[in-house]
């Protein structure tokens, strides 16, 4: 294995990131990815294992490829965000990022109550909040405005899914919604709309809603490149 292998790989990832940040030189992005991998012992070990290709089965190889891609993409994204922040005169930490869980809470609130203050949390309940949560405290209304803008920019297919799930059918859980599809007592037009936008069973509905939230996350800047998320969510 040579450094040329790493540079070639980094250039592939940099090309993808360059489409999002075209003012950043892709060669600089690639060099930053290489620097991060080579200077981080645990990541370098993962890279070496990945390139050696000694996997127990196809699933292990697929997992390693996805993980390496995620690591390289995030390293490149951090560099691009630092460069853009420097060009525009703000700090990278001023950016807000939303997790899928946070977006679901915000979308549910937006469709139910509009751009209003967050309701108080009753004893025994919990909400999505962390130190870096942009929707915490006074940022809640700003986050709802972000969601409103994101929904306007979202492709109609995904916007329709979220509207049906969280506005039209917000009072029901997915199991109840799935049961409506086969319930002849439900109006045929409503059943057809559910099938069109959400699907026919609980699993498919959950996947479609999650995919729509992922697209909304992309519109709003993507997942944070600074905090490790579950690989299935981030890859």
N, C-alpha and C positions, 0 to 999 in steps of 0.2 A: 504494500500500500504506500502511495506517495502523496505529498502535499498537493500534487496536481489533481489527484482524485477528489480531494476535499474542495479545491477551488472550482473544479467543474461542477460539483454538486451545489456549491454555494451560489454559483452563477445561475443555475437553474432556478433556485429559490428566489434569488435577487430579481430575476426577470419577471416573476409573478408579482413581487412587491413593487417593482418599478411601475407597473401598470396603475397601481393605486397612488404612488407618490412619484409622478413623472419628473419632478424637478430635482430629484436626487439621482446622482450618477449610479447606475446599477453596479459598476465595478467597485464603487465605494461600499455599497451594500454588501456585495460578495466578500470583500476584504473584512468587513466588520463581522460577518458571520463566521468566517475562518478564524479570526482573532478570538472570538468568544469560545468556539469549540476547542481551539488549541490551548487556551489559557484556563480552561475549566476542567480539572482532572476527571471528575465523574462523567462529564459530557464527552470528553475525549475518549474515555474508555468505552462509552456507548457507541461512539462513532467507529472505533476500531472493531468492536464486536459486530457492528452492523455491516461493515465492509468485508469482514472475513466471511460472513454469510454462513456460519456454522449453526443452523437452526434445527430444532428438533422436529418441526413440522411447518406446514404452510402458514398456519395461523400465527405461530411465533414470528415468522419472517414478516408477515403483514403488520403485526403489532409493532415490531422494531422499526419498520419503514415509516409507519404513521408517527411514531414517537420522535424519530429523528427529524422528520419533516416539520413537526410542531416546534421542536427546539430551535431549529434553524430559522423558521419563519418568525418566531417570536424575537429571536436575537436581531434579525434584520428589521423587524417592525419597531423595536425599541430605538434602534439607530435612526430610522427614518423620522420617528416622532421627535427625537431630540433635535435633528436637523431642521425640521419644519418649525419647531418651537423657537429655535434660535433665529430663523429667518423672519418670523412674525413677531418676535419680541415677547414671548410668554414662556412659562416653565412647563415641562412635560407633566409635572404633577398637578397642573391646573386642569388637565383634561378629565372628563368624566367617562367612566365605562360602566355598562350595565350587564349584570349576569342574566341568564335566562330566567332565573327565579325572581329577580328584581323586576324584570320586564313584565313577567306575568302578573305580579302584584300591581304594577302601575297600569297595565292595560285593563285589568279587571276594574280598578278604581275609575279609570278614565271613562270606560263605557257605562259604568253604573252611576257615577256621581259627577262626571265632568272634571274640570280643573278646579278642584276644591281642596281644602286642607285635609290632611290625613286624619282619619277618625282616631280617637284615643283607643289604646289597647286595653282590653279588659283583663282583669287578673286571670292568670292561667293561659292566656293567649300569647302567641309569639308572632313577630313579623320579621321580614327579611331586613336586617340592618347590620352594618359593620362599620368600623372606623372609616373605611374608604367608600362607604355606600353614598353615592351622589344624591340619593333620594332621602337621606337622613336629615332631620332637623329642618332648617330653612330652605334646603334644596328640594324639598318635595314638590312644590309648585313648579319650580324650574324643570324638574324631571318630567312632570306631566306635560309641560309645554314641549319638551324634547320628544316625548311619545306622540303627541299630537302632530308635530312636524314629521316624525318618522312614519306615521301611518299615512300621511298625505303622499309621501314619496315612495311608499311601499307598492310594489306591483299589485294590481287589482286582485289577482287570484289570492294572494296571501292576506291582503286587507280584508277580503270577504270572509276568509276562514276565521280570522280573529273577531270580526264583528259578529258572525253567527255564534261562535263559541261563547264570547264574553258579554255580548249585548243581547242578542236575540234569545240565547239559551243559557244565560248566565246563572239562572237560578237552579239549574240542573247539573249533576255531575256526569262524567262521561258514560258511566254505566247506564244511567237513566236515558241519556241521549241515544245511545246505541239501541236501547229497547224500543225507542220510538220508531226506528226504521222498519221494524217488523210488526208494528202495532197498527192494525187496520182502522182503529178508532182515531188515529192521527190523520189529519187532512192529507190527501195524496200530494198536494203541492208542497207542503211542509216536509214530507218524507223525501221527496225528490231533491229539495234544496239541501237537506241534511246530507244525503248521499253525495251530491255534487261537491259540496264544500268540505265536508268532514269525513265522509266515508260510510262504511256499513257496519263496522264493529268497533269495539272500545279500543283495541290496540291500534288500528289504523287511524282512528280519530286522534289518539294521543300523539302519534307520530306526525300527523299533518299539522296539528297545533304547534308542536315543538318546532317543526321545520319553519312555520310562519314566524314564530318568535325568533328563531335564528336569523331569518332574513331581516327582521326588524332590527336585531342587534347589529347586523352588518351595516344597515343604513345609518345607524347611530354611531358608527366608528369601530364596530367589531368587539370581540372579547378583549379584556385587558391583557397586554403582553407582559405585565409585571407580576401577576399572581398566578401560580399554577392552578389550573382547573382540572376537573376530571377529563381524562384523555378522550373519552367518547364524546364529550361536549366540545372539546377544543379542536379535535382533529378534522 
